[in-house]
């Protein structure tokens, strides 16, 4: 009953197919790209560059590519990948629809830091974001800009003009 035995060409075809797939995977196009990862904690407003990142290979379609030389919108922890949503132009630390009011910024504040503005005559508190600290020296209080929501911008600007505004920053 020789006609009931399976023909050996099927096994040989399967071996050739597996070898071809393995060869393609080994010698085929490289499906990885280099992507920046933070080597130190990066604060909002810092420039993403070679000194604070390292390039690591990732699968090509895993994350959107990020260019170096852009500004961090928010803090990026050491070891985390730099995402497209984490970076932008220098104005990107200001949320859409918010207004920047010129105020004296306390020492140690950086662009993107959350602050609390207190209108001294009424006690009203408004949440804000440091748009630009105004000085390169982090230990020097200087005139800068704080972004505030549109609905509070007039009150904050009036209080700032009359020196009736306190800017509070969190230390932790």
Secondary structure as UniProt FT lines:
FT   HELIX           2..4
FT   HELIX           9..27
FT   STRAND          32..38
FT   TURN            44..45
FT   TURN            50..52
FT   STRAND          53..59
FT   TURN            60..62
FT   TURN            68..69
FT   STRAND          71..72
FT   TURN            78..79
FT   HELIX           84..86
FT   STRAND          87..88
FT   HELIX           90..93
FT   TURN            96..97
FT   STRAND          99..105
FT   TURN            107..108
FT   TURN            111..112
FT   STRAND          114..119
FT   TURN            120..122
FT   STRAND          125..132
FT   TURN            138..139
FT   STRAND          142..148
FT   HELIX           150..152
FT   HELIX           153..161
FT   TURN            162..163
FT   STRAND          165..169
//
